[in-house]
Amino acid sequence: MESTIRDVQRVAEIRACRIQAVKLSSTANLAQVFASPNTYGAVYLVKLLDVHPALGKVVGRRLMDTLALPSFVTVSQLDSTQQKAILTTCGEQHD
């Protein structure tokens, strides 16, 4: 019974992190998500790009194709070069 309660609590924590990450991305704060991989590492990149105001579904998926990223890559799987390319495309990072 205790194990089940812990599992339910963990799922709720993961869901809350995912919701927060999506909210940040939808308000053009994707850099903040990338800056906290321990918190948002399990969130799928495609979901964040879908809601970003500078991208949306089509442009976000094209960007993932350009960077040769698989459909279900998570934030924690991105390297710093990929993060920088995404943020530059979104207009959140300037060279």
C-alpha positions, 0 to 999 in steps of 0.5 A: 500500500505504501509503495502504491501511494509513493508511486501515485505521488511520484506520478503527480510530481512528474505531471506537475513538472511537465505542466510547469515546463509547458507553461514556461515554454508557452510564455517564451521561457524555454531557456528556463526549462533548459537551465533546470534539467534535473527538474524538467529533464523527462519532458519531451522536447516536441511538446515544448516546441509545439506550444512555444509562441515563436514556433508551433507544431510545424516549425518545431518539428522541422527544427527537430528534423534539421537538428536530426533529433528523434521524435521522443527526445527529452530535455535531458538528452539534448546537448548544449549545442542543440539547446543553443540552436533551439533557443536561437531559433526561438529568439530566446538567445542571441549570438 
